Amino acid sequence: MMRGATWLHYPTPWETQEYWPAAAIQAKISGRAVLSCTVRRPGPPKSCRLLSETPAGAGFGPAALRMTPIFRISPVMRDKKVADIDILVPVIFNYKDLKKTR
């Protein structure tokens, strides 16, 4: 039997504000990044890489990669053992949330 990875802690808007690209704040735009990460044990994922960023070139991809140390994810379990697999990690940067935390 296999159990999927689950979030133990997804960064709050307050936690993400220091990672926001400065140009995106000035332009008042929201964005999104999708990472592929390996989860080997409870805690932050390892070996993350950027798969996509919207809008392209706005800096949300590198920002999401810098945030990975604050992610906490429970690993995938297969037959009561941790299965090293890559998971997709969507990271949303919503400008409306940023304004509420400032």
N, C-alpha and C positions, 0 to 999 in steps of 0.2 A: 504494500500500500504506500502511496506517495502523498505527502502534504506539501502544498505550495508555500513559497516565501510570503511572509506577512510583515507589514510595517510595525515596528515597535515604537518608532518615533519618526514622524515626517516633520521637517522643519516648518515652523510657524512663520507667518508673514513678518513678525518681529525679528526672528532669527535670520531670515533671508535678506533683510534690508542691507546689511553690510556687504553682501555679495553682488548686489545689483550693478550692472554696467552703468557708469556715470553718464555716458552719452544717452542711454535709454531713459534715465531719469530726466535728463534735460529735455529730451524729445517727448516725454510723457507717454511712452509706449509700453505695452505688455509684450511678453514673449513666452516661449516654451522651448525646452530642450528635452531630448530623449537620450538617455544613457544606457549602455549595456554594461552590467556589473556582475562580478562573481561574488556570491555569498557563501563563505566557507564556515562561518560560525556566527552566533548572535553578535550584533554590533554593526560597525560601518562596513560597507561592501568594499571589495578589493578589485583591482584591475579594471577600473571603469574607463570606458571610452565613449566619445561622443558619436551618436548615430545621426542626429538631426538637430537643427536649430531653426526656430522661426521667430521673427524674420531673420533670414540668413545674414550673417555678418554683424549682427547687432550686439554681440558679446554675451548672449544668454547661454550659449554652449560652454564657453570657458568658465562662466560664473557657476553653472551647475556642477562642473567638475571640481571647482574649488570647494563647493558645499559638501562633497561626499563624506568628509570626516564627521559631520554632525548627523548623518543619516543613521538610523538604527533599524536593522532588518533581521528578522528571524529566518534562519536558513531553511531550505527545502529538505524535508526528511523522507528517506526511502528505507523502509524496513527498520525504523528506529535509528538510522544512521544518517549523518549529514551527507547530502548529495551535492557535490561541487558543480553547480550549473550557472549559466549566465541568465540574468533576469533583466527585463526592460524596466527602467526607472524613469518615468515621466516627471519633469520638474516644471511647474507652472510659475511664471512671474506675472502676477496680476497687478497692474499699476494702481487700481482702486484699493487693493489691500495695502500697498506701500504707502499710499497717502494716509491711511488710517493709523499707521504705526508711527508716523513722523510727528 
